[in-house]
Amino acid sequence: MAPPPSQSQRSPSPSQPSGKSEVSDLKLQLRQLAGSRAPGTDDSKRDLFKKVISNMTIGIDVSALFGEMVMCSATSDIVLKKMCYLYVGNYAKVNPDLALLTINFLQRDCKDQDPMIRGLALRSLCSLRVANLVEYLVGPLGSGLKDNNSYVRTVAVVGVLKLYHISATTCMDADFPETLKHLMLNDQDTQVVANCLSGLQEIWTLESTTSEEAARERETLHSKPVVYYFLNRIKEFSEWAQCLVMELVAKYIPSDNSEIFDIMNLLEDRLQHANGAVVLATIKVFLHLTLSMADVHQQVYERIKAPLLTQVSSGSPEQSYAILSHLHLLVMRAPYIFSSDYKHFYCQYNEPSYVKKLKLEMLTAVANESNTYEIVTELCEYAANVDIPIARESIRAVGKIALQQYDVNAIVDRLLQFLEMEKDYVTSEALVLVKDLLRKYPQWSQDCIAVVGNISSNNVQEPKAKAALIWMLGEYSQEMHDAPYVLESLIENWDEEHSAEVRLHLLTAVMKCFFKRPPETQKALGAALAAGLADFHQDVHDRALFYYRLLQYNVSVAESVVNPPKQAVSVFADTQSSEVKDRIFDEFNSLSVVYQKPSYMFTDKEHRGTFEFSDELGNLSINAESGDSVVPAQRVEENDKDLLLSTTEKDDVRDPGSNGSAYNAPSYNGSAPSATSQPLADLAFSSTSATGQAPASIMAIDDLFGLDFSVGTATTPPPPPLTLNPKAVLDPGTFQQKWRQLPISLSEEYSLSPLGIASLTTPHALLRHMQSHSIQCIASGGQAPNFKFFFFAQKAEEASIYLVECIINTSSAKSQIKIKADDQSSSQAFWTLFQSALSKFGLP
Amino acid sequence: MISQFFVLSQRGDNIVFRDYRGEVQKGSAETFFRRVKFWKEDADGDAPPVFNVDGVNYFHVKVAGLLFVATTRVNVSPSVVLELLQRTARVIKDYLGVLNEDSFRKNFVLVYELLDEMIDFGYVQTTSTEVLKSYVFNEPIVIETAHMPVGPASIFMHGGKRMPGTAITKSVVANEPGGKKRDEIFVDVIEKISVTFNSSGYILTSEIDGTIQMKSYLTGNPEIRLALNEDLSIGTSDYRGSGAVILDDCNFHESVHLDSFDVDRTLSLVPPDGEFPVMNYRITQAFKPPFRINTLIEETGPLKAEVTIKVRAEFNSSINANTVLVQMPLPTFTARVNFELEPGAVGHNTDFKEANKRLEWGIKKVVGGSEHTLRAKLTFSQELHGNIMKEAGPLSMTFTIPMYNSSRLQVKYLQIAKKSKSHNPYRWVRYVTQANSYVARL
């Protein structure tokens, strides 16, 4: 792995290694220096250490020097010490035996006079990552946590977390989490406090998969006293710790609206922070806190617009991309709020294409009656762009706008101009769009056909475009005079057509043409069917055979099958389900937004597992103080949709006098006008409302706007005796509480199908399956052959909850199931549902 | 929380590599570099700053030609990590004075030392140059700056005579020759402007993205007051009369106190060591663009066309624009281009980039009020079908104009709380306008 020699010649810096033989050289030199006390030894050591570390960086294995490095480490020179620690930390894991050598001097340094040395030694000691050395860690860590120097304490707190990852039991046995909790709530140094928070979050999240107590502890992090403790000190924290605190606050569910306004007023000035990460974290808090208050939620969108745009345009392109991805998400959720800001989404010629793509999507989304003309004009400029992928995207964007607008007059003209531009890729994209446009607006056929008819099929090469052209030839063969002849010439070149998609379209088009203009097409049809029957592609062959037999059977039946009267397409299907979109929104300020995928699609189980639960449950869980079993999540989500689907509601609820003042406080006013916020709180849904009222009020709004929210229930045919809420939510705390309180209402044994057993390689597989049957998993664990799951479900119309413990042994294919229920009488019905869901597991 | 941090050279060599948590495999740097390289080769444009390969998330920012990379398996906030990478680069630059491969290689032990104090087990501890000073012991080996440092403030290096050249390449910790540190502070008002002209020369969109950047070498951390225009308005809500500078929005560094900002537009702060943005602002209010551009393209024969570009500098004659570059894509079938400059033109160079069919016209210095014209005679290898206007353009321009700001936002005064009468630190307030996206359509 030695770099080419030319490199070391060019730059004779110490960081350039000259090869492997140098390692033994270094070894020798280190030995000579180890015992030396001559003046200047430290300087020579420094040079040697530098060489060693430089080799390490490049990837040369210098672990052979371990012993010598440790021998040389007896020094008071702090720079030398640091280099030595760095080296030791890097190689201890692969040389556990040698690592033992270092324990001695590290432990000694942990008691040094100088707090800096104590801290450094402790950090290195905890970074060794050697399992059989953990016993040496506990003592120094314990005193580190109590050290009177805050630097040592910050190091010690992270050290506890490191210890946990090396040996969880040692860490738990020493009761370190408890100490961390104490420090978190009492230490003067904010970095110590912040490290405690990150450490505890990690430890308790990992522990909570096996320990109920840890799950409870994790919940207390989101409790009012803890959240308020952090909020009150937020400005003392570093900007990074502020992000951490804000993540915590976003998981907190306030008990009433005045609390929400207090928190927002307190955090308001964080929106003006120069650090984009702080701004995004603040926005997340605002968005999540106001989910249940449609009008305020909308105000939040208005409020965060300017800070977001400023963040997009300041900072490096990379930072601005991260912000822009979030802006993109918000624009997609509520395009009308951003419709007057469309100019900010114009592309600049020097922007990278990943930025341009986002901007084009935003431009498409915000287009409405008033700005369409300008947006489309701008997009048409990009169509001639030198960046061909972006030019294509721009044309598609024009098409999408055309498909979402009512008044498409002008846009159709533009699209038709594209067809005349005589650039291959422009023509191709435009053809596909014109086809989609005709499917939605058949009334435009006259104008479009006239232009499409002028395009020579020879100039169209891309399969998608060719297929579109052929589709139009078949569909409008009546209006296009030479349609049969164009099709005929295409069929003559059947063998040269490589795309099966095009050949399939050709078959169908020639059929349609035949029904309209039989005499002119008969010959071409015969040729097409013959070619199709001889085609090596199975689908093409089958379709040709099918048409052939259909025609043989009865021509008019064939026509009614192949060319029935069509209805205009009203809406083209969205590529992303609304559930996925909501999921991404829940994971605001994370990679999910950048990738436009929920975290389970890109994160390994072990790195998501607990985080996933915590996010999901944390965001939506009930406030511990409300104490009852109401599940507000559904209400919250649905209100959110209300907001994003209807602009009118905002005006209905708004009371201009009292409303604006609370939240639209002047930007630099940090005061918390909780008194003025009261009227607003009264207007919005009271989150403490009784169980029965919340669903009722949703229904009213539901009817008012004629919206259909119910994702799962609406599609289910006549209501079965028991329907489950597909979006039931329960936090682990409540689950445990209920599990303890409720008696077992059913205990069953059930044999799984062999297919089900085969699919159960990880707990996750079953978890996803049950979710699709509206049965949610709250915790799962185990390895083959024994798996254990805790599920819960909720009745669709009421708050009644079912809890399930399910133990599966894959070798015996048996499962033991215990069910507990709020409503005992319906547990049998639930068991039937659960059983049927389980029985379908593993089936294709 | 991040798992690894590394810095790669342009060729993909590891310059520093720090594994904080041992959760991501060692070969991640190679995986990353190969992915970034192929992204470009697959003609999909630049790799996005964040991507995922086999469950590992890679974050990167480019600074001074180096790639700063972080990896993690956890679904973290991308903003936090990208800000952190950028900040890491800035702290390292504060220490090394100059950020490039050479300075990195000479100081990698110092860089490791910094990284260890900045991040522990993947969690950020501090990114304050100030705080780090007390934990970091290696002395930077300052390298000679033979070539230009990177960054917007770099123009001061050769532009004004009033500017001490070493200022922005000076390490915050290294002592100057002579042993004593010079007490000084730099305040740079850097404005990046974006303007799009339509084919008839009207402004379609314009925006100013400004930063007031500060770099302090003051001893004893005195408090500073920075006064801006009194007629400065923010948003449309508090409009302060006509002719006022209206910011759409702005944000501030956390050290800034805004107590009297609403009253007299004064910022007070105790500047931390090193370089940092005091304030970022954004303006969409109309402003006078520094350059007017006229472009004419016409067919002069069956295989011939002529392009005429006129650039007029509409600023005061005491000001010069530097490193002006005009670029324009030409029709695909352009085979040859003959350039014709005005007689006596100095410091111009013209080029036809065959590979991407682009015309380039560079001008070293444009004096305020002057006008320059370029004629280019194009010869085509094939006859044009469509409209020649749709085949060429748009024209884009890059430039830097020192001591000029488009927004009229000004630092009225810069006050340093004095400890003694004799103590009078050097104060530098500098302005610069740069083109971000300056485009004229045909």
Boltz contact constraints between the chains, C-beta under 6 A:
constraints:
  - contact:
      token1: [A, 13]
      token2: [B, 105]
      max_distance: 6.0
  - contact:
      token1: [A, 13]
      token2: [B, 106]
      max_distance: 6.0
  - contact:
      token1: [A, 15]
      token2: [B, 105]
      max_distance: 6.0
  - contact:
      token1: [A, 15]
      token2: [B, 108]
      max_distance: 6.0
  - contact:
      token1: [A, 50]
      token2: [B, 109]
      max_distance: 6.0
  - contact:
      token1: [A, 57]
      token2: [B, 14]
      max_distance: 6.0
  - contact:
      token1: [A, 57]
      token2: [B, 17]
      max_distance: 6.0
  - contact:
      token1: [A, 78]
      token2: [B, 137]
      max_distance: 6.0
  - contact:
      token1: [A, 79]
      token2: [B, 137]
      max_distance: 6.0
  - contact:
      token1: [A, 79]
      token2: [B, 138]
      max_distance: 6.0
  - contact:
      token1: [A, 82]
      token2: [B, 113]
      max_distance: 6.0
  - contact:
      token1: [A, 86]
      token2: [B, 112]
      max_distance: 6.0
  - contact:
      token1: [A, 158]
      token2: [B, 120]
      max_distance: 6.0
  - contact:
      token1: [A, 158]
      token2: [B, 121]
      max_distance: 6.0
  - contact:
      token1: [A, 162]
      token2: [B, 121]
      max_distance: 6.0
  - contact:
      token1: [A, 198]
      token2: [B, 123]
      max_distance: 6.0
  - contact:
      token1: [A, 239]
      token2: [B, 254]
      max_distance: 6.0
  - contact:
      token1: [A, 240]
      token2: [B, 124]
      max_distance: 6.0
  - contact:
      token1: [A, 243]
      token2: [B, 80]
      max_distance: 6.0
  - contact:
      token1: [A, 272]
      token2: [B, 251]
      max_distance: 6.0
  - contact:
      token1: [A, 272]
      token2: [B, 252]
      max_distance: 6.0
  - contact:
      token1: [A, 274]
      token2: [B, 251]
      max_distance: 6.0
  - contact:
      token1: [A, 274]
      token2: [B, 253]
      max_distance: 6.0
  - contact:
      token1: [A, 274]
      token2: [B, 277]
      max_distance: 6.0
  - contact:
      token1: [A, 274]
      token2: [B, 280]
      max_distance: 6.0
  - contact:
      token1: [A, 275]
      token2: [B, 83]
      max_distance: 6.0
  - contact:
      token1: [A, 276]
      token2: [B, 79]
      max_distance: 6.0
  - contact:
      token1: [A, 276]
      token2: [B, 83]
      max_distance: 6.0
  - contact:
      token1: [A, 277]
      token2: [B, 79]
      max_distance: 6.0
  - contact:
      token1: [A, 277]
      token2: [B, 80]
      max_distance: 6.0
  - contact:
      token1: [A, 277]
      token2: [B, 83]
      max_distance: 6.0
  - contact:
      token1: [A, 280]
      token2: [B, 79]
      max_distance: 6.0
  - contact:
      token1: [A, 306]
      token2: [B, 249]
      max_distance: 6.0
  - contact:
      token1: [A, 310]
      token2: [B, 249]
      max_distance: 6.0
  - contact:
      token1: [A, 310]
      token2: [B, 251]
      max_distance: 6.0
  - contact:
      token1: [A, 310]
      token2: [B, 282]
      max_distance: 6.0
  - contact:
      token1: [A, 313]
      token2: [B, 209]
      max_distance: 6.0
  - contact:
      token1: [A, 313]
      token2: [B, 282]
      max_distance: 6.0
  - contact:
      token1: [A, 314]
      token2: [B, 209]
      max_distance: 6.0
  - contact:
      token1: [A, 314]
      token2: [B, 280]
      max_distance: 6.0
  - contact:
      token1: [A, 316]
      token2: [B, 61]
      max_distance: 6.0
  - contact:
      token1: [A, 316]
      token2: [B, 86]
      max_distance: 6.0
  - contact:
      token1: [A, 318]
      token2: [B, 49]
      max_distance: 6.0
  - contact:
      token1: [A, 318]
      token2: [B, 61]
      max_distance: 6.0
  - contact:
      token1: [A, 318]
      token2: [B, 82]
      max_distance: 6.0
  - contact:
      token1: [A, 319]
      token2: [B, 82]
      max_distance: 6.0
  - contact:
      token1: [A, 321]
      token2: [B, 49]
      max_distance: 6.0
  - contact:
      token1: [A, 322]
      token2: [B, 78]
      max_distance: 6.0
  - contact:
      token1: [A, 322]
      token2: [B, 79]
      max_distance: 6.0
  - contact:
      token1: [A, 322]
      token2: [B, 82]
      max_distance: 6.0
  - contact:
      token1: [A, 343]
      token2: [B, 205]
      max_distance: 6.0
  - contact:
      token1: [A, 346]
      token2: [B, 205]
      max_distance: 6.0
  - contact:
      token1: [A, 348]
      token2: [B, 437]
      max_distance: 6.0
  - contact:
      token1: [A, 349]
      token2: [B, 396]
      max_distance: 6.0
  - contact:
      token1: [A, 349]
      token2: [B, 437]
      max_distance: 6.0
  - contact:
      token1: [A, 349]
      token2: [B, 439]
      max_distance: 6.0
  - contact:
      token1: [A, 350]
      token2: [B, 437]
      max_distance: 6.0
  - contact:
      token1: [A, 352]
      token2: [B, 45]
      max_distance: 6.0
  - contact:
      token1: [A, 352]
      token2: [B, 46]
      max_distance: 6.0
  - contact:
      token1: [A, 353]
      token2: [B, 45]
      max_distance: 6.0
  - contact:
      token1: [A, 354]
      token2: [B, 48]
      max_distance: 6.0
  - contact:
      token1: [A, 384]
      token2: [B, 390]
      max_distance: 6.0
  - contact:
      token1: [A, 386]
      token2: [B, 329]
      max_distance: 6.0
  - contact:
      token1: [A, 421]
      token2: [B, 386]
      max_distance: 6.0
  - contact:
      token1: [A, 422]
      token2: [B, 385]
      max_distance: 6.0
  - contact:
      token1: [A, 422]
      token2: [B, 386]
      max_distance: 6.0
  - contact:
      token1: [A, 589]
      token2: [B, 77]
      max_distance: 6.0
  - contact:
      token1: [A, 590]
      token2: [B, 75]
      max_distance: 6.0
  - contact:
      token1: [A, 590]
      token2: [B, 77]
      max_distance: 6.0
  - contact:
      token1: [A, 591]
      token2: [B, 57]
      max_distance: 6.0
  - contact:
      token1: [A, 591]
      token2: [B, 75]
      max_distance: 6.0
  - contact:
      token1: [A, 591]
      token2: [B, 78]
      max_distance: 6.0
  - contact:
      token1: [A, 594]
      token2: [B, 50]
      max_distance: 6.0
  - contact:
      token1: [A, 594]
      token2: [B, 78]
      max_distance: 6.0
  - contact:
      token1: [A, 599]
      token2: [B, 75]
      max_distance: 6.0
  - contact:
      token1: [A, 602]
      token2: [B, 52]
      max_distance: 6.0
  - contact:
      token1: [A, 603]
      token2: [B, 75]
      max_distance: 6.0
  - contact:
      token1: [A, 604]
      token2: [B, 55]
      max_distance: 6.0
  - contact:
      token1: [A, 607]
      token2: [B, 73]
      max_distance: 6.0
  - contact:
      token1: [A, 607]
      token2: [B, 74]
      max_distance: 6.0
  - contact:
      token1: [A, 668]
      token2: [B, 258]
      max_distance: 6.0
  - contact:
      token1: [A, 668]
      token2: [B, 262]
      max_distance: 6.0
